[in-house]
Amino acid sequence: MAFMEKPPAGKVLLDDTVPLTAAIEASQSLQSHTEYIIRVQRGISAENSWQIVRRYSDFDLLNNSLQIAGLSLPLPPKKLIGNMDREFIAERQKGLQNYLNVITTNHILSNCELVKKFLDPNNYSANYTEIALQHVSMFFRSEPKWEVVEPLKDIGWRIRKKYFLMKIKNQPKERLVLSWADLGPDKYLSDKDFQCLIKLLPSCLHPYIYRVTFATANESSALLIRMFNEKGTLKDLIYKAKPKDPFLKKYCSPKKVQGLELQQIKTYGRQVLEVLKFLHDKGFPYGHLHASNVMLDGDTCRLLDLENSLLGLPSFYRSYFSQFRKINTLESVDVHCFGHLLYEMTYGRPPDSVPVDSFPPAPSMAVVAVLESTLSCEACKNGMPTVSRLLQMPLFSDVLLTTSEKPQFKIPTKLKEALRIAKECIEKRLIEEQKQIHQHRRLTRAQSHHGSEEERKKRKILARKKSKRSAVENNEEHSAKYSNSNNSAGSGASSPLTSPSSPTPPSTAVEHAPF
């Protein structure tokens, strides 16, 4: 079977970046152990939730697997005697809940395959390395000149993207990297346009884009080959990591946190902005900028993974920018992600949270000015500047770039139109997701406000006032009836009796507040 023949698929195109939350609802003691019943939810909809049952031994196994990250995770300690006591079980349940909170709020851990399989075994039961190997084996049948040296296990963060170290049979000393990736939820190109655009990537020449040696695709995945770079990516430089090490080991707990020199920040930042501007001008959607997608080639940064947007893969920072409704185009996504990249280059680590309220001291106030325009509360609320605007800022405007390589990337008109439509569809899904998150946040705030102690007190006071007012009105009405009755009886007139006038009923009209 050739690579271009589609193998049996039957998979669901999940957005793996949608956060999973987990809450322990109950525990049940069996003969020799305790089981914890956990409610897991994907995203903001309570309807998109399910129950899993886990023992302490399952938590312990997960924790041992996560030790590669080098983090001190708060798993409650083992206890051999008295571990069935009710008080101990309640205390341990609190500890396990805290453990779940930590791993689901850590950006890198929450996206890793180990945690996804623990919380959502139904959707993450497949062996993606085996699936990738099947596709790669099919490819080698039609392209026998390539040979696998070794799998590069877990060097990336994506669950459905795998890497292999390669060589060419007649050039055994030269090393290349093959990447295989599954389709994502934002794949809107037709199969034909998708395959044409993937095969077009090796023709893309730009001083700040890492060259694709070979690219091919079928209806369900894509396979690309690039030269292997011993120095690794910009993130490897910042974290002083070995490129072949697993992602968790390289970046979760850096041994030394140190930013780059100011001149490096200026040069690398300018190079990245230049290639973003080139792609934006070409109408080629990117949306996948982060330090691991910037290859370091000497003193030159070269962008990686242009295929991601064609495959429809979600961005590494999607869970951040999906919170802000003004970051709703792929151009603004690239600018926001550039802010994350600049922060990491400056401080040697990612920001603790976004938006950033205040920035630590930086090598230059010009750096802080760019960070404020991309990561501050005001920027996230009001929108991102353009790449052209960033290039004009003092941090980058005086950087001299010396390159003789002329950019080339010819995209046929028909494919440009297909890219434009696909880009609009990607942005439409993002906008819809942002709208749902915004509505959920408003509803949660309103419920929280309604249920607050202060609000409850206000409602009690209003209820008491209303009750007193009703009592006074009833007394007044009773007095009026009694007075009218006495007057009628004492007059002796032959005029017919008239009923006392009824109090005016309250208006039934409801004044709706504008939404």
KAZIWO-V611036 format. One record per helix or strand of 3 or more residues. SS is the DSSP state (hx for helix, st for strand). FROM is the first residue (numbers start at 1). LEN is the number of residues. Records with the same first field share a line. If there is no record, write none. Layout:
SS=FROM-LEN, FROM-LEN
This chain:
st=20-10, 34-9, 49-7, 146-7, 161-8, 171-12, 214-4, 221-7, 294-4, 300-4
hx=56-14, 86-20, 107-4, 113-7, 128-15, 191-13, 234-6, 247-5, 262-21, 291-3, 307-5, 318-4, 330-18, 365-11, 377-6, 387-6, 394-4, 413-38, 453-39
